[in-house]
Amino acid sequence: MSEVPEQSGDERVDAIVAGLGRLGELPVSEHVAVFDEAFSGLESTLAAVDESTPEEREPGGGEQTVGPR
């Protein structure tokens, strides 16, 4: 199995992934619900990023340009 990074760089994603840590404490029959919850959270986080403006997404607050203007 490949190694998973400890942090994604996004606090929302990190919190969702950390929630998967409770799988070891639960019976396998309850794992699907935990994965569904994580999937829904990740999907919502991704949708929020898609809905944000370019200024909110880019570090430094602006659109990136390629090449000279």
MMTF fields as JSON, N, C-alpha, C and O atoms, coordinates in Angstrom:
{
  "mmtfVersion": "1.0.0",
  "mmtfProducer": "UNKNOWN",
  "numBonds": 275,
  "numAtoms": 276,
  "numGroups": 69,
  "numChains": 1,
  "numModels": 1,
  "chainsPerModel": [1],
  "groupsPerChain": [69],
  "chainIdList": ["A"],
  "bondAtomList": [4, 2, 8, 6, 12, 10, 16, 14, 20, 18, 24, 22, 28, 26, 32, 30, 36, 34, 40, 38, 44, 42, 48, 46, 52, 50, 56, 54, 60, 58, 64, 62, 68, 66, 72, 70, 76, 74, 80, 78, 84, 82, 88, 86, 92, 90, 96, 94, 100, 98, 104, 102, 108, 106, 112, 110, 116, 114, 120, 118, 124, 122, 128, 126, 132, 130, 136, 134, 140, 138, 144, 142, 148, 146, 152, 150, 156, 154, 160, 158, 164, 162, 168, 166, 172, 170, 176, 174, 180, 178, 184, 182, 188, 186, 192, 190, 196, 194, 200, 198, 204, 202, 208, 206, 212, 210, 216, 214, 220, 218, 224, 222, 228, 226, 232, 230, 236, 234, 240, 238, 244, 242, 248, 246, 252, 250, 256, 254, 260, 258, 264, 262, 268, 266, 272, 270],
  "bondOrderList": [1, 1, 1, 1, 1, 1, 1, 1, 1, 1, 1, 1, 1, 1, 1, 1, 1, 1, 1, 1, 1, 1, 1, 1, 1, 1, 1, 1, 1, 1, 1, 1, 1, 1, 1, 1, 1, 1, 1, 1, 1, 1, 1, 1, 1, 1, 1, 1, 1, 1, 1, 1, 1, 1, 1, 1, 1, 1, 1, 1, 1, 1, 1, 1, 1, 1, 1, 1],
  "groupList": [{"groupName": "MET", "atomNameList": ["N", "CA", "C", "O"], "elementList": ["N", "C", "C", "O"], "formalChargeList": [0, 0, 0, 0], "bondAtomList": [1, 0, 2, 1, 3, 2], "bondOrderList": [1, 1, 2], "singleLetterCode": "M", "chemCompType": "L-PEPTIDE LINKING"}, {"groupName": "SER", "atomNameList": ["N", "CA", "C", "O"], "elementList": ["N", "C", "C", "O"], "formalChargeList": [0, 0, 0, 0], "bondAtomList": [1, 0, 2, 1, 3, 2], "bondOrderList": [1, 1, 2], "singleLetterCode": "S", "chemCompType": "L-PEPTIDE LINKING"}, {"groupName": "GLU", "atomNameList": ["N", "CA", "C", "O"], "elementList": ["N", "C", "C", "O"], "formalChargeList": [0, 0, 0, 0], "bondAtomList": [1, 0, 2, 1, 3, 2], "bondOrderList": [1, 1, 2], "singleLetterCode": "E", "chemCompType": "L-PEPTIDE LINKING"}, {"groupName": "VAL", "atomNameList": ["N", "CA", "C", "O"], "elementList": ["N", "C", "C", "O"], "formalChargeList": [0, 0, 0, 0], "bondAtomList": [1, 0, 2, 1, 3, 2], "bondOrderList": [1, 1, 2], "singleLetterCode": "V", "chemCompType": "L-PEPTIDE LINKING"}, {"groupName": "PRO", "atomNameList": ["N", "CA", "C", "O"], "elementList": ["N", "C", "C", "O"], "formalChargeList": [0, 0, 0, 0], "bondAtomList": [1, 0, 2, 1, 3, 2], "bondOrderList": [1, 1, 2], "singleLetterCode": "P", "chemCompType": "L-PEPTIDE LINKING"}, {"groupName": "GLN", "atomNameList": ["N", "CA", "C", "O"], "elementList": ["N", "C", "C", "O"], "formalChargeList": [0, 0, 0, 0], "bondAtomList": [1, 0, 2, 1, 3, 2], "bondOrderList": [1, 1, 2], "singleLetterCode": "Q", "chemCompType": "L-PEPTIDE LINKING"}, {"groupName": "GLY", "atomNameList": ["N", "CA", "C", "O"], "elementList": ["N", "C", "C", "O"], "formalChargeList": [0, 0, 0, 0], "bondAtomList": [1, 0, 2, 1, 3, 2], "bondOrderList": [1, 1, 2], "singleLetterCode": "G", "chemCompType": "PEPTIDE LINKING"}, {"groupName": "ASP", "atomNameList": ["N", "CA", "C", "O"], "elementList": ["N", "C", "C", "O"], "formalChargeList": [0, 0, 0, 0], "bondAtomList": [1, 0, 2, 1, 3, 2], "bondOrderList": [1, 1, 2], "singleLetterCode": "D", "chemCompType": "L-PEPTIDE LINKING"}, {"groupName": "ARG", "atomNameList": ["N", "CA", "C", "O"], "elementList": ["N", "C", "C", "O"], "formalChargeList": [0, 0, 0, 0], "bondAtomList": [1, 0, 2, 1, 3, 2], "bondOrderList": [1, 1, 2], "singleLetterCode": "R", "chemCompType": "L-PEPTIDE LINKING"}, {"groupName": "ALA", "atomNameList": ["N", "CA", "C", "O"], "elementList": ["N", "C", "C", "O"], "formalChargeList": [0, 0, 0, 0], "bondAtomList": [1, 0, 2, 1, 3, 2], "bondOrderList": [1, 1, 2], "singleLetterCode": "A", "chemCompType": "L-PEPTIDE LINKING"}, {"groupName": "ILE", "atomNameList": ["N", "CA", "C", "O"], "elementList": ["N", "C", "C", "O"], "formalChargeList": [0, 0, 0, 0], "bondAtomList": [1, 0, 2, 1, 3, 2], "bondOrderList": [1, 1, 2], "singleLetterCode": "I", "chemCompType": "L-PEPTIDE LINKING"}, {"groupName": "LEU", "atomNameList": ["N", "CA", "C", "O"], "elementList": ["N", "C", "C", "O"], "formalChargeList": [0, 0, 0, 0], "bondAtomList": [1, 0, 2, 1, 3, 2], "bondOrderList": [1, 1, 2], "singleLetterCode": "L", "chemCompType": "L-PEPTIDE LINKING"}, {"groupName": "HIS", "atomNameList": ["N", "CA", "C", "O"], "elementList": ["N", "C", "C", "O"], "formalChargeList": [0, 0, 0, 0], "bondAtomList": [1, 0, 2, 1, 3, 2], "bondOrderList": [1, 1, 2], "singleLetterCode": "H", "chemCompType": "L-PEPTIDE LINKING"}, {"groupName": "PHE", "atomNameList": ["N", "CA", "C", "O"], "elementList": ["N", "C", "C", "O"], "formalChargeList": [0, 0, 0, 0], "bondAtomList": [1, 0, 2, 1, 3, 2], "bondOrderList": [1, 1, 2], "singleLetterCode": "F", "chemCompType": "L-PEPTIDE LINKING"}, {"groupName": "THR", "atomNameList": ["N", "CA", "C", "O"], "elementList": ["N", "C", "C", "O"], "formalChargeList": [0, 0, 0, 0], "bondAtomList": [1, 0, 2, 1, 3, 2], "bondOrderList": [1, 1, 2], "singleLetterCode": "T", "chemCompType": "L-PEPTIDE LINKING"}],
  "groupTypeList": [0, 1, 2, 3, 4, 2, 5, 1, 6, 7, 2, 8, 3, 7, 9, 10, 3, 9, 6, 11, 6, 8, 11, 6, 2, 11, 4, 3, 1, 2, 12, 3, 9, 3, 13, 7, 2, 9, 13, 1, 6, 11, 2, 1, 14, 11, 9, 9, 3, 7, 2, 1, 14, 4, 2, 2, 8, 2, 4, 6, 6, 6, 2, 5, 14, 3, 6, 4, 8],
  "groupIdList": [1, 2, 3, 4, 5, 6, 7, 8, 9, 10, 11, 12, 13, 14, 15, 16, 17, 18, 19, 20, 21, 22, 23, 24, 25, 26, 27, 28, 29, 30, 31, 32, 33, 34, 35, 36, 37, 38, 39, 40, 41, 42, 43, 44, 45, 46, 47, 48, 49, 50, 51, 52, 53, 54, 55, 56, 57, 58, 59, 60, 61, 62, 63, 64, 65, 66, 67, 68, 69],
  "secStructList": [7, 7, 7, 7, 7, 1, 7, 7, 1, 7, 2, 2, 2, 2, 2, 2, 2, 2, 2, 4, 4, 4, 4, 4, 4, 1, 7, 4, 4, 4, 2, 2, 2, 2, 2, 2, 2, 2, 2, 2, 2, 2, 2, 2, 2, 2, 2, 2, 2, 2, 2, 1, 7, 2, 2, 2, 2, 1, 6, 6, 1, 1, 7, 7, 7, 7, 1, 7, 7],
  "xCoordList": [0.836, 0.0, 0.886, 1.933, 0.478, 1.295, 1.065, 0.028, 2.059, 1.979, 1.119, 1.219, 0.283, -0.613, 0.015, 0.496, 0.022, 0.584, -0.238, -1.443, 0.433, -0.261, -1.176, -2.192, -0.836, -1.675, -1.794, -0.857, -2.975, -3.229, -2.899, -2.709, -2.829, -2.655, -3.975, -3.985, -5.07, -6.39, -6.972, -7.163, -7.249, -7.73, -9.025, -9.228, -9.915, -11.192, -10.96, -11.562, -10.102, -9.801, -9.093, -9.402, -8.149, -7.421, -8.367, -8.197, -9.361, -10.325, -11.158, -11.439, -11.549, -12.339, -11.513, -11.985, -10.282, -9.41, -9.112, -9.07, -8.908, -8.66, -9.839, -9.652, -11.048, -12.237, -12.235, -12.906, -11.488, -11.389, -10.609, -10.671, -9.887, -9.124, -9.998, -9.518, -11.27, -12.166, -12.602, -13.285, -12.225, -12.607, -12.127, -12.828, -10.943, -10.383, -11.191, -11.107, -11.973, -12.771, -14.164, -14.897, -14.52, -15.874, -15.905, -14.919, -17.037, -17.175, -17.215, -17.668, -16.749, -16.704, -18.077, -18.165, -19.12, -20.469, -20.804, -21.739, -20.065, -20.31, -19.349, -19.477, -18.407, -17.417, -18.033, -17.607, -19.018, -19.632, -20.187, -20.013, -20.842, -21.403, -20.309, -20.495, -19.168, -18.048, -17.481, -17.188, -17.323, -16.823, -17.811, -17.399, -19.094, -20.109, -20.038, -20.128, -19.877, -19.764, -18.523, -18.589, -17.396, -16.161, -16.316, -15.895, -16.907, -17.108, -17.971, -17.662, -19.046, -19.937, -19.201, -19.369, -18.393, -17.623, -16.611, -16.458, -15.92, -14.946, -15.633, -15.136, -16.769, -17.533, -17.991, -17.916, -18.458, -18.888, -17.714, -17.846, -16.58, -15.388, -14.95, -14.607, -14.959, -14.585, -15.571, -15.159, -16.854, -17.865, -17.647, -17.816, -17.273, -17.026, -15.829, -15.83, -14.814, -13.649, -14.055, -13.636, -14.865, -15.321, -16.14, -16.116, -16.874, -17.735, -17.001, -17.54, -15.788, -15.049, -14.521, -14.417, -14.199, -13.664, -12.186, -11.554, -11.616, -10.182, -9.317, -8.28, -9.725, -8.942, -8.903, -7.901, -9.977, -10.021, -9.184, -8.685, -9.027, -8.293, -6.796, -6.026, -6.364, -4.95, -4.231, -4.709, -3.089, -2.287, -1.851, -1.405, -1.964, -1.598, -2.782, -2.679, -3.92, -5.158, -5.263, -5.695, -4.897, -5.079, -4.961, -4.508, -5.377, -5.27, -3.842, -3.108, -3.445, -2.111, -2.087, -3.04, -1.011, -0.86, 0.313, 1.246, 0.261, 1.325, 1.99, 1.321, 3.297, 4.04, 3.903, 3.176, 4.597, 4.548, 3.228, 2.571, 2.845, 1.602, 1.898, 0.981],
  "yCoordList": [-1.175, 0.0, 1.245, 1.257, 2.289, 3.498, 4.328, 4.234, 5.139, 5.975, 7.203, 7.816, 7.554, 8.694, 9.88, 9.729, 11.073, 12.239, 12.555, 12.31, 13.101, 13.405, 14.609, 14.689, 15.548, 16.727, 17.037, 16.839, 17.53, 17.854, 19.299, 19.648, 20.14, 21.565, 22.317, 23.546, 21.619, 22.237, 21.71, 20.506, 22.623, 22.21, 21.421, 20.496, 21.775, 21.066, 19.618, 18.705, 19.415, 18.061, 17.267, 16.096, 17.905, 17.219, 16.745, 15.648, 17.559, 17.179, 15.976, 15.084, 15.953, 14.838, 13.551, 12.499, 13.65, 12.474, 11.985, 10.778, 12.9, 12.505, 11.722, 10.821, 12.055, 11.337, 9.871, 9.052, 9.542, 8.135, 7.314, 6.085, 7.98, 7.298, 6.509, 5.598, 6.85, 6.125, 4.774, 4.019, 4.456, 3.172, 1.99, 0.984, 2.102, 1.009, 0.693, -0.409, 1.663, 1.471, 0.922, 0.55, 0.875, 0.492, -0.89, -1.327, -1.578, -2.843, -2.57, -1.511, -3.51, -3.349, -2.989, -2.265, -3.469, -3.18, -1.687, -1.252, -0.902, 0.536, 1.364, 2.587, 0.73, 1.445, 2.184, 3.291, 1.587, 2.227, 3.597, 4.553, 3.707, 4.992, 6.036, 7.205, 5.619, 6.541, 6.994, 8.175, 6.057, 6.426, 7.336, 8.278, 7.063, 7.927, 9.342, 10.315, 9.452, 10.756, 11.506, 12.7, 10.797, 11.413, 11.837, 12.931, 10.991, 11.317, 12.569, 13.456, 12.633, 13.802, 15.068, 16.121, 14.963, 16.117, 16.576, 17.775, 15.629, 15.987, 16.581, 17.53, 16.015, 16.527, 17.971, 18.816, 18.246, 19.6, 20.573, 21.709, 20.126, 20.968, 21.293, 22.437, 20.307, 20.524, 21.466, 22.336, 21.311, 22.198, 23.633, 24.569, 23.811, 25.153, 25.793, 26.998, 24.998, 25.516, 25.898, 26.938, 25.067, 25.352, 26.631, 27.331, 26.942, 28.116, 29.386, 30.479, 29.276, 30.45, 31.207, 30.651, 32.456, 33.28, 32.975, 32.437, 33.306, 33.058, 33.748, 33.211, 34.923, 35.632, 34.856, 34.894, 34.159, 33.376, 32.104, 31.602, 31.583, 30.333, 30.541, 29.703, 31.645, 31.866, 32.457, 33.426, 31.886, 32.533, 33.908, 34.022, 34.911, 36.256, 37.015, 38.22, 36.345, 37.017, 37.563, 38.703, 36.827, 37.311, 36.193, 35.092, 36.492, 35.497, 35.374, 36.361, 34.168, 33.962, 34.251, 33.946, 34.832, 35.083, 34.286, 33.983, 33.948, 33.168, 34.035, 34.567, 34.171, 34.925, 36.43, 36.906, 37.17, 38.631, 39.158, 38.528, 40.323, 40.967, 42.058, 42.718],
  "zCoordList": [0.0, 0.0, 0.0, 0.647, -0.718, -0.757, 0.496, 1.152, 0.805, 1.996, 1.723, 0.661, 2.677, 2.549, 3.267, 4.39, 2.637, 3.328, 4.578, 4.623, 5.583, 6.83, 6.697, 7.389, 5.821, 5.632, 4.156, 3.382, 3.776, 2.377, 2.05, 0.885, 3.075, 2.846, 2.94, 2.874, 3.091, 3.257, 4.566, 4.732, 5.49, 6.814, 6.744, 7.531, 5.802, 5.68, 5.272, 5.836, 4.31, 3.832, 4.93, 5.155, 5.607, 6.683, 7.777, 8.309, 8.119, 9.157, 8.714, 9.514, 7.451, 6.93, 6.934, 7.366, 6.451, 6.408, 7.828, 8.069, 8.757, 10.149, 10.71, 11.528, 10.28, 10.728, 10.331, 10.958, 9.297, 8.888, 9.916, 9.904, 10.792, 11.831, 12.786, 13.461, 12.847, 13.76, 13.203, 13.895, 11.979, 11.387, 12.218, 12.326, 12.804, 13.594, 14.84, 15.383, 15.288, 16.502, 16.207, 17.122, 14.937, 14.545, 13.911, 13.319, 14.033, 13.303, 11.795, 11.362, 11.02, 9.562, 9.003, 8.011, 9.607, 9.11, 9.154, 8.482, 9.924, 10.014, 9.161, 9.107, 8.507, 7.713, 6.525, 6.196, 5.89, 4.714, 5.084, 4.329, 6.218, 6.646, 6.847, 6.507, 7.399, 7.616, 6.282, 6.102, 5.338, 4.016, 3.283, 2.607, 3.412, 2.794, 3.35, 2.602, 4.653, 5.308, 4.804, 4.511, 4.707, 4.224, 2.765, 2.39, 1.953, 0.54, 0.397, -0.398, 1.169, 1.107, 1.521, 0.906, 2.557, 3.013, 1.982, 1.748, 1.364, 0.326, -0.898, -1.506, -1.245, -2.383, -2.12, -3.011, -0.915, -0.555, -0.57, -1.026, -0.074, -0.066, -1.484, -1.78, -2.355, -3.747, -4.427, -5.195, -4.162, -4.743, -4.281, -5.062, -3.018, -2.496, -3.193, -3.443, -3.505, -4.225, -5.643, -6.152, -6.279, -7.64, -7.711, -8.723, -6.627, -6.602, -6.201, -6.373, -5.672, -5.238, -6.459, -7.553, -6.256, -7.337, -7.526, -6.617, -8.686, -8.894, -7.839, -7.448, -7.377, -6.366, -5.057, -4.343, -4.741, -3.518, -3.633, -2.627, -4.841, -5.047, -5.151, -4.682, -5.756, -6.028, -4.822, -4.231, -4.453, -3.416, -3.923, -5.065, -3.137, -3.568, -4.115, -4.345, -4.336, -4.695, -6.099, -6.268, -7.089, -8.442, -9.454, -9.14, -10.677, -11.726, -12.173, -12.224, -12.497, -13.008, -14.488, -15.204, -14.942, -16.361, -16.873, -16.13, -18.15, -18.745, -19.808, -20.694, -19.715, -20.709, -20.551, -19.679, -21.387, -21.315, -21.828, -22.656, -21.327, -21.777, -22.722, -23.21]
}
